[in-house]
């Protein structure tokens, strides 16, 4: 399957360091066995204010990459044969995220013991959100802990989105807060579930059907909290390559304040080849400062030079 994928991470305008991590592992990754076609996409947001947030996010992505070495899990021919939560590689995603949790949690316990033995002050435990997705020709498999978010966008509209594990999201579910209030509440960065701070976690999993032309977006809350869904959709409706859309989304988050680190992975599912070539050529011309009119003029000049040279050779052949 064809995938146009781009990832971009940015420190934002308020933070002193970038605690986000991401990974794009395609079907040409050495040692890959998990799938024949597709990609593994990961986004992790290290918890700000916690010791080693950037370490936790990098470790989580590294552990997720290890699942690529596992044997593939075929889809059942009869969907009724298996629970939706155990379809395809969803159990593998769930187990890998739990493994990341165990690894980071144990590291936290080791640090606590070191601090006690040295009589140093206690540090807040490191942790991270972790969002991982496996893209295959027919399905997108998603595992999620925290408030990083995955979108499935089709024909310029959001048709599926993961649920955030955040305090304000819980208030909305309980009917104690409206979505509009949650969007502006100062506590919207408080997560209720993350990787590494507790011995056990619950992983949300999703399986979404995908078709050619769909767009996938994985992002940290540095984008979600700065750019509302309606503006995210506008950027996809403007079209462009995955790299252009990722860059525009990060730039928009910074324009709106850039209060947190921003990480974006944009992926087009089986884009039409002619359209993709045109979009990439347009992107190349823009980076080089060219316009379509300028390119046409340059092409016309080249043709004129070739014609002039041909005529000179014809009427004034070399001796």
N, C-alpha and C positions, 0 to 999 in steps of 0.2 A: 504494500500500500504506500501511496505517496503521502508524505507529511511535510508541511512547511512549518518549522518550529523555530521559535526564537525566545531566548531568556535574557532578562535584564534585571540587575539589582542595583540599587542606588541608596546611598546613605541618608538621603533626604536633607532637610534644611535645619533640623533642630538637634539631631543626634551627633555625638562625638565619634561614634564608631558604628559599623554595620554589623548587626548580629543576625542578619538573615543569611540563609544558605539555600542553594537550589541545585538541581541536577537534571540533565537531559541525557538519557541513555538510549540510543537508537539501536536498530537491529544490526548495526555493524560493530557493536561493542564487543571487544575480545572476551571469549569465554561464555558468550550468551547461549543459553539453552531454553530459557523460560518461554519464549515465543519466537516464531519464524518471521513475522512481520509486525511492525509497530514500534512502540517506544515506552519507556518508563520515565515518568515525569515526577519530580519531587520539589516541594517547597517547605521550608522550615523557618520559623521565626523564633530566634532565641529570646527568652524572656528578659526584657529590659529590667535593670536593677538587680538581677540575679548574678551571682558569681559565675562567670564562664558561659554566659548565654550564647556567645558565638561558637564556643566549643561544643555545646550541646546540639546546636543546629547542624554543625558540620558532621558530628558523629552520627546523628540521626540519618542524614542523607547517605553517609558512607555505609551504614548498616543496611539501608534499603537497597543499595546497589548490589549487595551480595545475593539478593534473591534472583538475580539474572542467571546465576549458575545452576539454579534448580531445574528439575525436569518440568515440562509443561503439563498443565492440567486441562484436559479436553472438556469442551462444553458438552453437557448431556444431550443426547438426541431427543429425549423426552423431557421438557422443562419441569414436568411434575415429579421427576425422579429425585430432585434435590431441592433443598430449601434455597430460596433466593439469596440468602446471606452467605451461602456456601458455593455459589455458582463460580465456575472457572477458577481464576487465581485469587478470589477474595479471601479464602482462608490463609493463603500465603501472605497477602498484604497485612492481614490482621496479626498473624504470628510475627511478622517482621517488625511491625510497629510496637508490639508488646516486647519483643527482644530489645529494641532500641530503648524502651522504657526501663527494662531491667538493667541494661548496661549503664545508663545515665544515673539511675537511682542508686546503683551500687557504688558508682563513682562519688556520688554525694555522701553516701554513708562513710566511705573511706576518708573523705575530707573532714567530716564531722569528728571521726576518731582521731585524726591527726591534730585537729584544733584542740580537742580535749586533752590529748597527751602533751601538747606544747603549751596549754593554758592560754591559747589565743582566743580572740572573740569569734563567735560563730558567724559564718557567712550564710546568706540566704541561698538555698539550694539552686543549682542551675537547672534549667528546664527549657523546653521548646515546644512550639506547635509542630505538627507534622502532617502534611497532606501529600499523599502519593497516588498516582494514577497510572494504570497500564492501558495503553491504547492498542486495540487490535482492530482488524478490518471491520468487525461488526459491533463490538461493544467497547465501552469505556468502563473500567473497573476502578473504583475509588475507595481509598481508606483514609480516614480523617480523625485527628484529635486536635482540638483547639479552634481558633477563630480564623485560620487561613481558609481560603474559600476557592471552590471550583465551580465554574459556570459552563454550561453547554448552551451555545448560541446557534440558532438555526434561522436562516432567512431574516437576519437582523433582529431577532427577538430572543430573549432568555427563556429557555424552556425547562431547564433544570438547574438547581443550585444546591450545594451542600448546606447543612445547618451549622451555625456557629455555636461553639461551646463557650458562651460568654455570659456574664451576669445580666446584661441588658436584654439579651436574647431570651433568657429564662423568664425575665419579668414580662416580656411581651407574650410568651407562651402562657403564662399564668393570668394574663389579662390585667396586669397591674401597671402596664406601660404601653403606650401606642408605639408603632414603628417610627412615627415622626419624632416622638419624644426620645426613643432609643438612639436615633441617628445623631442627636445633639447632646446627649447625656455625657457628662464628664467621666463617667465610670465605664464607658463602652470598651475600654482597653483591658478590663478585668476579665481574665479567662477563668472558667470553672473546671476546665479539664485540659491537662497538658501532659507532655511526655517527660518523665524523669523525676518529678517531685513527689510521687507516691508509688508505693510498691505495686499496686495494681491499677490498670486503666481499662476503660471500655472504649473500643474502637468502632466508630460508625463506618459502615460500608455501603456502597451503592453500585448498581450495575445499570448503565444507561445505554440504550441502543443508539448507534451513531450511523450517519449516512454521509456520502460524499457531499462536500460543501459545508458541513458543520464546522464550527469554530469551538475550540476549547480554551478556557482561560483559567490558569491557576495563579493565585496571588496571595500575598500576605495582607494583613489589615492596614498596612501603610498605604495601600491603594484603596481598599474598601472604605476606610474612614475619611478619606480625602476626596473621593470621587463617587458620587451616587450612581446607582445602577443605570439610571436613564442616560447619564453621560458616558458611562462605559459602553453602552449599546450604541450610542452615537458614533463612537470611534470605530466600531466594527462596521457600521453602516457606511462610513466614509471609504471603506475598502482599503486595500494596501497589502503589502507582504506582512508576514508575521513579525518581522523585525521592525517594520514601520509602525505597526499597531502597538507593539510592546514599548517602543520609544515614546510614542505619543501619550500612552497611558501614564508612564513614569513622569513625563514632563508635565502632564496635567495635574498629577498628584502634588508635584512640587509647586506648581503655580497656585494651587489651592492652599498652600501652607507647608506641605512636606514635613508634618510633625513627627513622622516615624520613618524608619527604613522602609523602602519600597522594593518589592520583588514581584516580577511578572513573568509568566511563561504563557505565550500565545501559540496556538497550534491550529493550522488549517488541515482538515481531514480530506485527503484525496482531492486537492484542488485541480481544476481543469488545467492541463499542461499549457495550452496557448495563453490562457489568462495569466497563469503564473509567470510565464516568460515575459509577457508584456509588463506586469507589475514589477518584476525584478529589473527589467531594462529601464523602466521609468525611475525606479529608486536609484539605479546607478547614475542615470543622467542628472538627477537632482543632487546627488552627492558631489558630482563633478561640476556643478554649477550650470549645467546645460538645461535648455528647455526643448520641447518638441519642435518649436519653430527653428531654434538654433540648430538642432540636429538635422532637420530637413534641409536647412540652408547649407550645412556642412556637407551633407550627402550630395546635394546638387552641385556644390563646388567641386567635389571629388569627381563626379560624373563628367562635369565640364572639362576638368583637367585631363581626364582619361581620353575624352573625345578629341580634344585639341592635340594631344600627343599622338593619337591614332591617325588623325588627318595629316599632321606634319610628316609622320612616317610614310604615309601613303603617297603624298604629293612630292615630298622631298626625301626620297630614300637615301640612305647612307651610301657613299661612294664605294 
